[in-house]
């Protein structure tokens, strides 16, 4: 068994042209994506449908970023991070359940630097054509910051607003930087689950919010399936 198969649960030769990288997998998500089962590796679980490969990476920049780097010598050309994000501030066209795609993500994943205060605000961008394909599917364009702490984000609201940051996550910048390093294309598709300091991620969700998120995830899956079938064929 190769190193790749040990880590991912599937062979490098089984990886398809497009890979979805999921930090978390919610109930019924695999069914919607047409995946019957995932093969378990030491770090990741992976599976294929007719159009793309799904890799459950786990939460965090290191895990998802490493997954992107490990895909260097596979047939994967397109990487899509699919998951949730938090909203910095509630505005007219952004709310719980909104589907968004970052046109830029700040790399703020260091917990220690976040605790002491950032000196550098480096940012990374997605592939332009893939990004435009999501915008054409009525996904909203946002600026993202990838963070290293859910706790500390609560004290950064004013800075985020000054920087024009709309949403926060934990992996987007790592994907964009890793994809660039291995000469692959990358985008991210997020559904908004919370609003920092107003509707926190740890709250008990109302039935209404649960319903909104369920519909949002279904819409996102439909967009991804359409995108991979029409624009990202092998």
N, C-alpha and C positions, 0 to 999 in steps of 0.2 A: 504494500500500500504506500502511495506517495505521500509526501508531506501535505500537499494540497488536499488530497482525499481524506487524510486524517483530520485535518482542520475543518473542512467543509462538509464532509459526509458524501461527497460526489466527486467524480473525476473532472480534471480540467477540461477534458474533451467534451464533457456533457454541458458545459456552460454555454448559454446561448448569446446571441448578438446583443441583447438588451438584458440588463440585470436590475431588478428592484431590490433596494437595500432597505430593510425595515428594522428600525430599532425595537419596536414593539409590534406584536400581532394581536389585534383585537378579535373578539368573538365573531365568527362567520366571515372574517376577512379572507381566509384561504379559499373558502367555498366560492366567494365572489370573484376571486382571481383565477379560479379554475385549477386549483392545486389540490390534489387528493391527499397527499401526505408529504412530509418533509423528512429528509435523511439527516440524521444527527451526526455532527462531527465534534471534535474536541472544543472548538470555539463557536462554530456556527451551525445552523440547520438550513438546509437548502432543498429546493425542489423546482421542477419544470412544469410549465404547461406548454401548449403548442406554439406560443409566441415568445415567451421570455422565461428567465430564471429568477426565482425569488430567493433571497438570502436574509434570514433573520439574524441580525448582527448583535442585538443587545444594545442597551443605551450607553451613549458616551462617544466622544470624538475618537478616542483611541481604537475602540473596537470597529467602528464603521470605517474609519480611515484606513486601518490595517486591511480590512476586507477589500477595499478599493485597490490597495497596493498589491495584494495577492492575486488580483484579477489581471495583472499585467500581461501574463503569457497565455491568456485564454482568448477565445473568440469574442469576448465581450468588447463592444465598442461604445455602448451607451449605458450610463449608470444613472439611475433615478432613485433619489432618497424619497421615501414615502412614509409620512408619519404626522405627528401632531406638533403644534407650536402654541406659544402663548402670545397674546396680544398686549402691546404696551399701553394702548389707550383705545377706548371705544369711540369709533367715528361712524359716520353715516353709512359708508360702504364696507366697513369691516366690523365683524361681530362674531359671536360664537357660531361655529359651523361654516364660516367663510373658507373658501378654497383659495390658497395663495401660493405664489411661486417667487422666490427671492431673485431679484436681478443683481443683488450684491449681498454678501454676508461678511460681517466683521468677525475676525478670529479672536475671540475673547475666552477661550476654553480653559485658561489657566486659573485654577481655584486660588492659588497663592497670590497671583497678580490681581485677581479680582478682589481679594481681601485687602490688599495693600493699596490698590488704586492703579489703573492702567496708565502706562506711559506711551504705548504704541497702539494704534488703531489700524492694523493691517486688514485688508479686505480681499475677497476673492469673488470671482464671477462665474456664472454657469456658461455652458455653450450657448451661443447666441441663437442658432437655429432651433435648438431644442426648446429654449426658453420661449421663443416666439410661437412655437407650436402649442404651448400651454396657454399663452395669452390669447391665441386664436380660439381656444376652447373656453374662453370667458373666465379663466383663472386670473385672479387679481395680482398685479405686480406690487411687490413689497421690498423693503430693505430689512435685512435680518441681522441679528447678532447671535452668534453661537457662544453659549456661556458654559462656565464650569461649575455653577452653583445655582440651585433653585432657591436656596435661602437668601443669598446675597443679591439676587436680581431685584428684590423688593426695594432696595435702597438706591437703585440706579435709574429709577423712572425719569427723573429730571434730565439726567445725562443722555438717556436714550432719546428723549424728545428733542433735545438740542441737536443730536446727531441725525435726526430724521429717521430713526429706527422704528419700524412698525411692529415687528414680531421678533420673538426670541426662540431659540431651540438649543440643542446641544451638539449637533453633528454636521450641520450644513457646510460651514467653512472648511471642515476637515475633508468632506467629500470633494468640494471644488478644488482644494489644493492637492489632494491625493490624485484625483483624476488628471489634473494638469501634469503632475509628476510622471504619470505612466502613459501620457498621451491618449487619454480617453475623453469622451464627451460626458458631461454631467449636468443634471438639473435636479431640482427638488420640488415636490408637490406636498403641501401641508394643509391640514384642516385645523382650524383654530378651536382649541378646547377650553381656553381660560383667558382671563384678563387680569394682569398682574395687579394685586392689591384691591381688586374689585370683585372678581369672580375667580378666586385662586384655584390652582390645580387640585388641591386636597379637599375641596368642598364636596358636600353631598349633592350630586347633580339632581336637578328637578326632572320630572318625567318629560317636561317640555324640552329641556336641554339634551336629554338622552335621545329623544326622537329627532331633534335637529342634527345631532352628531351622526346618528345612524344614517340619515338621508345624505348627509355630507360625504361620509365615507363611501356610500354606494355610488354617488355621483363621481367621486374621485376615481374609484375603480373603473367605472365606465369610461372615463376619459383616458385612463392609462391603457385599458384594453384597446380602445379605438386608436390611440396614438401608436401603439406597438404594431398593430395589424396593418395600419395604413401608411405609416411614415418610417417605421423602424424595422422593416423586414430583414430577415437574414440575407 
